[in-house]
Structure formats: structure tokens, C-alpha cells
Amino acid sequence: MKNPIDLDAAYAPSDDVVAREIEGEIIIVPLTSGMGDMEDELYTLNDTGRAVWMKLDGLKPLRAVASELAAEFDAPLDVIEQDAVGLLEELARRKMVVRKG
């Protein structure tokens, strides 16, 4: 990947998407053409993705987000970090999140 996800960086949703919670799921909709995949313009997050997405504020490093989630869900930190990095790699590839610092 050209720009790997860094656990010590902060990420936030892109200004080029809108996200809505519908029946407990987060649906991300691109506002500009050329985002996402042509066959899949909407992007739906599962429960894990939703938990990560809700904490992306552009201020808190991804490592801190993962640590909070590990405590909330009583899950191993390394597993949460791996899941968060995987999700952000996919969202960054789709230009749905941006690195803030």
C-alpha cells in the first residue's frame, strides 16, 4: 500500500462522504464520483467497523482508539489493533477516511 495505516496517526471520516446510522448499521455514502467501487457505491460497516468509525475524530491516534475498544469489549489489544488497521486500509483505499496527524 502506498500510504500504510499508522497506529500513531489520527484519522477522521473524509469530507467527501456522509455516514448515517440505519437500524444499528453505519452506511457510508460517497458524495463525489470515483469513490468506492463502481459496483458498490454504498459501504456498510459491521459492528466492529461501526465501533472504530464512531471513534475516528481526527485527534486521537488509532492506537488510542484501539486501546479504548479493547477495554470496552474486553478483547486482546493486538487483535483490535489488527482489525482497526485492516478496516482503515480499506476505508483509505476507498478515500472514505483521511489521515489528520
Secondary structure, 3 states (H helix, E strand, C coil): CCCCCCCCCEEEECCCEEEEEECCEEEEEECCCCCCECCECCEEECHHHHHHHHHCCCCCEHHHHHHHHHHHHCCCHHHHHHHHHHHHHHHHHCCCEEECC
